[in-house]
Amino acid sequence: MNPMNQESTYSYRPLRSPRSIRLVNILGIEEENIFCEVVEQDIDSGPPYVALSYVWGDPTIKHTIAVSGQSLGITESLHSALKDINGFLETHKDTPVATRDVFSAHEQLIWVDQICINQKDDVEKNVQVPLMTEIYSRAAFVASYIGAETDDTLLGVALLQILIEFYNKNKAILDGQSVFLHDYRLEELGLPSSEDPCWNALRSILHRPWSSRTWIVQEFVVNPINYIICGRTRLMKWEILFHLVMLASKRSLPTECILDSGEQDVSLLIEQERANGRIHALSQLRRFYRTEEGLNKSLCQLLRICHSHQSANPKDKIYACLNLARDRETLAIQEDYSPSTTVEDVYIKTATKILSHSQDLDLLSSNSPQKRLTLPSWVPDWTQYETGQGALLHHTALLRQRLYCASADLPSQVWFDEHSTILFTRGVVIDRLALMIATPTENLRSNSVPSAQEILYLQIVLESAMNNADNKVYKDAAKMKEAIWRTLIANVTHENQEATSVYEQHFDAFMAQSEQRSAGSAADTEPVNLVTLRMAHQFEQAMGSRSSGRDIGVTENGYMCLVPNGVQLYDVVTILRGGRVPFILRAEESGGYKLLGDAYVHGLMKGEALEFSDLSEEICLV
């Protein structure tokens, strides 16, 4: 029977209780036709089931399946996922992949959001969405379906196995060493040449849109058993995939694993880097999201980590993280999918709740000068992510070690107007920006060294600051040089540690290596110093992580700053109570200030502002 010929459309029955869920039992598949039934179970006592994680993709309904003799429309991506997951379950009935009796049960039950939640019932969604953390954590296992097999999928899988064997054989040499920095021939190492299509096949697997979904964070981290499935093929353990990305980013494995060195489109390279970053973030969250004391990330931290993830419904940028947050009960934010509550309403309410219950202003660091939504400048637009912008508050362990403490130990003081659109706080306006210059990171994004012109930019910034007769901050050439290199990396090394004075040698190596490369063919004949090359790459790595998407600014008094793109001359540097970092504001003609974003300001990151101000000035953000 063809599901497309069903005369009646599937009608959802109301669930019996707030703890009830629906599960899908696939009865059979004939070519493109899927026949199934939906059964209601209690989440606390129901039978074992598989929770499906997948990409919705194009929301257009392109297929119809038969549910208990009635038709139900689903997307292309779910249609593909159901066919492949059903085939995977059938194939692995008698293999060690079977867990918790899910395969031995009479019914092979699957939970999948698109079918098991009535997508047209906002009231039901308000009840079911908060249960999703439990649904995934209670599943026999999570099937993370990254998409259908393509012609080159098996090539990529085979290369994965080759790289694992290569790494295991050379582990003592590769660990902690940036081996793949200088000219190397993959063939001489027993690996396929860089022109071999298997490298692109591997990158295609790693960079599928699966990891870009906001909901994937919850679906991926909460269950100890998670199978990554491509088509009907189970890839190796997720730990191996993520370890491969980490090793390649450190140049302990060929960068061909994660970046196409021949790609000329910078935007595509940036997207590849973002995908690699999301994979790394998923790995870290899966390992550390829960501690012995309970959930270890606040909602503010989760929203920052997941800012670049995507969701079809912008409200889900908040709701997908909510149940993973340690402060979810304190914040008391309730899912609300009703059309009368706008996305702007949800974002403003979330921001005010977080700021009202926090001792810090970390939330403000998620802002940028431009927004898609109509929001106050201090409310982050979680639908928009500044491509490649270096994050100052990314490493929470360093923050606990007081890497940045611009307002010392002073707690935040915030209050709002009656409409919650104006934020009042206290702090001090420090200085105005008098010089702006681009950072030398454009070429870093394309995986190459900065050009001679970009090195000249660095020198101009340094000399401009040194020749400023009114400079009240950095008194001599040595302090000027320290200011520039610490600012370029926001005082954080490639190993995500606070930089010590010794790290200046990495800056010197970076400058020397860049100038040698920029000199052209004459320099190519000079012998390569691998130690210098490695140190140069490490500084480049640190600079790319922090300076990318930012500009260098120098204030009227000579402070060296790393500021967001879009900041202009005469914008002001401020320290706000509860702020770990300084913020850049722009005075509005109508009164108050517009928040542009956070900044690294050398000489103001350790509470130095308290030497000349008590941070008591009232500051209004609109």
Buried (B, 14 or more C-beta within 10 A) or exposed (E): EEBEEBEEEBEBEEBEEEBBBBBBBBEEBEEEBBBBBBBBBEBEEBBBBBBBBBBBBEEEEEBBBBBBEBBBBBBBBBBBBBBBBBEBBEEBEEEEBBBBEBBEBEBBBBBBBBBBBBBEBBEBBBBBBBBBBBBBBBBBBBBBBBBBBBEBBBBBBBBBEBBBEBBEEBEEEBEEBBBBBEEBEBEEEEBBEBEBBBBBBBBBBBBBBBBBBBBBBBBBBBBEEBBBBBBBBBBEEBEBBBBBBBBBBBBBBBBBBBBBEEBEEBEEBBBBBBBBBBBBBBBEBBEEBBEEEEBBBBBBBBBBBBBBBBBEBBBBBBBBBBBBBBBBEEBEBEBBBEEEBBBBEBBBBBBBBBBEBBEBBBBBBBBBBEBEBEBBBBBBBBBBBBBBBBBBBBBBEBBEEBBBBBBBEBEBBBEBEEEBBBBBBBBBBBBBBBBBBBBBBBBBBBBEBBBEEBBEBBEEBBEBBBEBEEBEBBEEEEBBBBBBBBBBBBBBBBEEBBBEEEBBEBBBBBBBBBBBBBEEEEEEEEEEBEEBBBBBBBBBBBBBBBBBBBBBBBBBBBBBBBBBBBBBEEBBBBBBBBBBBBBBBBBEEEEBBBBBBBBBBBBBBBBBBBEEEEBEBEBEBB
